[in-house]
């Protein structure tokens, strides 16, 4: 399945639009990860643990989006947008949402 942020795929015109598809994942942050992130914030650098969580959430949300598009008979999802939000008390949870248009190319 082709998944792209662009609204067109060069050389492959859209034959049918099948509708909007989404994938959402909510992940809880844990105390150990928060401690490591705090240490990274103090000394500078990247927070590998949070980056792992972001990557895992994005991959899961994209898989869900792809599954929904496939169920509609799509062979591509165009115009994909990926959003990250913190929710819950003190931003204790991370939500990754992806949205796009399921199409047949």
N, C-alpha and C positions, 0 to 999 in steps of 0.2 A: 504494500500500500504506500503510495506516495503521500507524504505529509509535508506541506510547505507553508511558509508565511506569506508567500506571494499570492496574488489573486488570479494570476494566469500562469500556465506552464507553456513555455515557448514550444511551438510546433505541435501542441496537443490541445486542441480546442475542447472546451467543456461541451459535452453532448447533453447532459441532464444535470440539473441541480436537485439534490435530494433533501436538502434541509440543513439546519444548524445542528451540529453535534457538539457535545461537551464531555469533558472528563474532569472530575474533581476529586482531590485527595486531601484529607486533613490529617496531619501528623502531629503528635505530641512531642514537645521538647522535654528531655529529662534533665534531672539535676546534675548529673555527671557532665553532660555536654555543656550545660550552662557554666559550670565551674571552669572547664577547659576554655570556653569562649571568653570568660572574664579574664583569665590569665593571658590569653592572646591579645585582648584589648589593652591590657596594661603594658605588655612588652612589644606590641605591634605585630604585624604579620597577618596572615590569613588564618581563618578558623576552619581547618579541615573537617572537623566533625559536623559543623553546620553545613558546609559545602556538600558533604555526603548526604545529609538529610534532604537538602534542596534537590540534588541530582536524583535521589530515589523517588521523591515526590513527583518531580517532573516526569520521570520515566513511567511511573504508575499512571499518572493522569493522561499521558499520551497513549498508553496502551488501552486505557478505557475509551478514549476518544476514537481510536482505531477500531476497537471492537464494535462500538455503536455505529460507526460509518459502514463497516463491513456488513452488519445486520441489515442496513438499508439497501445494500447492493452496490455500494460505492467502491471505486478503485483508487480514490484519492480524496484528500481533505485539503482544501485551499484556504488561504486567508487566516491561518492559525495564529491565535494570540495566546500568549502564556502570561498569567498573572500570579503574583505571590502576595499573600496577605497574612498578617498575624491576627489571630482572634483569641478570644478567651481572656481570662483574668491575667492582666499584665503581659499580654501577648504570648501566653504559654503554649499556643498551638499555631502551627503553620498550615495555611491552606494554599494549595496549588490548583489553579483552575486553567483549563485550556478550552478554547472555543474555536470552531472553524466551520466551514461549509463542506458537507459531504457531496461529492460529485462523481459522475462517470465521465472519464476522459475518452 
